[in-house]
């Protein structure tokens, strides 16, 4: 009897197993929507303990890191849609995410470009893009909060500082009366070199790499080797003060038809003078040019003619300012005119007339094929480079517009009326006026801007403004008698100021706070 019961139980178990397998096979063959419906009905009829078991099984199956399941190049594209803050948070999810994001060089390079960060060549050479983004993000915050380290250097005795340029290693300045060019160590403030040779005040300066070019009241353009402090070439020909100059290096320039061409064909110097002329010179290559004795006068100068490419003589008064983009040169003059030139051919393209008084400053808007000019007649004019027509007349200043800046679709003008104005260069609309009781109280003597901030100097001090809103953010330097020059890069702001009858350089370093322990 016991044996018969065991047989019945075994047969029953076998039948149940076969029925279960058959049921599962049948379920597998059902369409997706029927499977979903059937599963839902089973769950509705299941006891609580079965639901708990089902929930545990479902959670285990759904516990899947989708990002890591993607091919690495697709995962990188997904990460590129996150902002910097989200990327930094995502790094802490787990070790795998950390490794993926840490090594996503393309993503960090993209974030660097989107933020508009401009690292130096040395920084790019020794740092990963992620570290560059981190460093510059902190620096940008330091600017906003005005957290900096201050260094004060002694300048050119009582002289007006006429020129100022700097990089990660050095500051180079010139004075109006001492005829010298000073080279300082930017980190220590130590005066490294005094370049002597000009016979009168220096009014124009620019350097590229190790090559420094200066223009002077002594009517010469000099080319210096910064590493040795030696004057290598004297370019003679101007008959009066060299008031402005530009070094133009070849770069890929987008043409009106969309093609790209390298312009100019070789490195050049463009110098403008009170003798009413502009001269275009070939930039000497310090590495390949022979080291020859310098000429002492125009009569014994045999080298200058070999470097001179063109003499441009269509202005009727002093050339006050120059702007260059590829082969396009724009000059502004005290003859009230603006001239557009082609410096590859040395030919005049347009003479732009409309200002009723001296033109003090010019700029080029390559994106819209425009050039811009500021004048003693208190106006700013925007001209077409291709047709020479005046597109817009920007009015509002009450006296001399002596300075212009165009960066990131933002045009800024500065005037002797103590105000700065922000304009839309596409239509000439005025966006903001930087003035008022918290503004400058004297003529604007120098300024520079990017899409985040405007740094401006005037009698009394240096101010920082918000480019987007026109709001005054900080007074960077206060109580100064005069401000000769202001200039900034991603990390530092440098102002040449006059205090108590002496000239000083005030260096504000925004790359210190929050970056201690970094190599730079």
Secondary structure, DSSP 8 states (H G I E B T S, - for coil): -HHHHHHHHHHHHHHHHHHHHHHHHHHHHS-HHHHHHHHHHHHHHS-HHHHHHHHHHHHHHH---HHHHS-HHHHHHHHTTS-HHHHHHHTTS-HHHHHHHHT-HHHHHHHHHHHT----HHHHHHS-HHHHHHHHHHHHHHHHHT--EEEEEE-STT--EEEEEE-SSEEEEEESSS--EEEEETTT--EEEEE---SS-EEEEEEETTEEEEEETTS-EEEEETTTTEEEEEE---SS-EEEEEEE--EEEE-TTS-EEEESSS-EEEEEETTS-EEEEE---TTTS------SSSTT--SHHHHEEEEE---SS-EEEEEEETTEEEEEETTS-EEEEETTTTEEEEEE---SS-EEEEEEETTTTEEEEEETTS-EEEEETTT--EEEEE----S-EEEEEEETTEEEEEETTS-EEEE-TTT--EEEEE-STTS-SS-EEEEEE-SSEEEEEETEEEEEEETTT--EEEEEEEEESEEEEEEE-SSEEEEEEEETTEEEEEEEETTSTT-TTS--
